[in-house]
Amino acid sequence: MEHQKHGHSHVDQACQNEFDKDWKLRFEELGKKDVPIYQKASYETKHSFELREKFIRHLIRESLRKKTTAAAARPLVLDVGCNEGYYIQILAENGFEVCGIDYAESLVRAARKKNPDLPFYQADVYALPFKENTFDLIFSFGVIQCVADWQKALTEIYRVLKPRGVAIVETNRSFRHPYLEKLSRNMRNWIRGEIPFKEIVKKTMRLLQGRAKNEPLAAFLSSAGAPTKHSIPAIIRFLEGQEVSDIVIHDPAKYGLFHHLFWGFSFVKIKNEDVPASPSNPTNCLLCFRSGQWKS
Ligand SMILES: C[S@@+](CC[C@H](N)C(=O)[O-])C[C@H]1O[C@@H](n2cnc3c(N)ncnc32)[C@H](O)[C@@H]1O
């Protein structure tokens, strides 16, 4: 499939390169460090990493089997931005055929060392080294937050997804009240004992200074092209421009200021299929994780 150009891809090239380069460097360095897995994935705390793991296990239990076994007895899964291959390991243990890619060489090396029997490749989401229509399921958690051109990344994910394949992509959470949310998260992390008090004071001071200067946190991310709540309509428009159905927006944060679990979207590719495209009707997924339901 040829790479398509989208009218709303107005990311400044220089900024894109800086943004992408900074993140890549950061992950390359993290991969070399002897730090816990959640830090390698650049998550602030162990807790946020564990929530994602829970979410993956929840998806496996509740819906992935049902959704993907129609296509294959052993669905072929790609984890884009697999870090040290932790999700890949869980998926392999649960009967999925797996493959992981990450652009950080140090992380791919570590993933291979930890799981010598599983396939890991060094690759960028902007140019996935696979033929089109290859995977039954694609995960990408914590990745399009780190790329400036999310349209290009999604075009690649879409290209390598099989017809009837499912893609589940995490994006930034919505930051409806960025300062308050960040402050409450810092407090929770302190109460959980994950961040020392001294660090909390420093972080809070930084937040208050930013607040005083009226620096919008969410704007920082969106200015670099990374998707926030502001680009969700653009993401939906983008997906509707592809042949997809079952677009689901996961937005648990919408239902409570202090509820932060998984924020992202999923879709099913339909191409060269005998089934007619159902009208893509974006739906909000109400506390999908908590209620044990993954609505689609
Ligand atoms: C925030 S971490 C998340 C890791 C893992 N998916 C998880 O949820 O625990 C993002 C991962 O994606 C990788 N990554 C970021 N941008 C990428 C890109 N453009 N191409 C490939 N991998 C990328 C990073 O090296 C890192 O391992």
The ligand as a MOL file (V3000), in Angstrom:
LIG
                    3D

  0  0  0     0  0            999 V3000
M  V30 BEGIN CTAB
M  V30 COUNTS 27 29 0 0 0
M  V30 BEGIN ATOM
M  V30 1 C 6.3590 4.3030 26.6220 0
M  V30 2 S 7.2650 2.9130 26.0380 0 CHG=1
M  V30 3 C 6.0300 1.6530 26.1270 0
M  V30 4 C 6.5780 0.2520 26.0760 0
M  V30 5 C 5.5190 -0.8290 26.0550 0
M  V30 6 N 4.7420 -0.7840 24.8260 0
M  V30 7 C 4.6240 -0.6630 27.2630 0
M  V30 8 O 3.4800 -0.1990 27.1110 0
M  V30 9 O 5.0760 -0.9870 28.3640 0 CHG=-1
M  V30 10 C 7.3520 3.2070 24.2800 0
M  V30 11 C 8.1720 2.1720 23.5310 0
M  V30 12 O 8.0010 2.3970 22.1610 0
M  V30 13 C 9.2430 2.4950 21.5110 0
M  V30 14 N 9.0590 3.4640 20.4150 0
M  V30 15 C 8.7660 4.7840 20.5260 0
M  V30 16 N 8.6770 5.3520 19.3250 0
M  V30 17 C 8.9100 4.3650 18.4150 0
M  V30 18 C 8.9650 4.3370 17.0060 0
M  V30 19 N 8.8320 5.4460 16.2750 0
M  V30 20 N 9.1930 3.1570 16.3970 0
M  V30 21 C 9.3900 2.0290 17.1450 0
M  V30 22 N 9.3730 2.0020 18.4770 0
M  V30 23 C 9.1300 3.1520 19.1250 0
M  V30 24 C 10.2230 2.9310 22.5860 0
M  V30 25 O 11.5560 2.5350 22.3390 0
M  V30 26 C 9.6490 2.2610 23.8310 0
M  V30 27 O 10.1700 0.9760 24.0030 0
M  V30 END ATOM
M  V30 BEGIN BOND
M  V30 1 1 1 2
M  V30 2 1 2 3
M  V30 3 1 2 10
M  V30 4 1 3 4
M  V30 5 1 4 5
M  V30 6 1 5 6
M  V30 7 1 5 7
M  V30 8 2 7 8
M  V30 9 1 7 9
M  V30 10 1 10 11
M  V30 11 1 11 12
M  V30 12 1 11 26
M  V30 13 1 12 13
M  V30 14 1 13 14
M  V30 15 1 13 24
M  V30 16 1 14 15
M  V30 17 1 14 23
M  V30 18 2 15 16
M  V30 19 1 16 17
M  V30 20 1 17 18
M  V30 21 2 17 23
M  V30 22 1 18 19
M  V30 23 2 18 20
M  V30 24 1 20 21
M  V30 25 2 21 22
M  V30 26 1 22 23
M  V30 27 1 24 25
M  V30 28 1 24 26
M  V30 29 1 26 27
M  V30 END BOND
M  V30 END CTAB
M  END
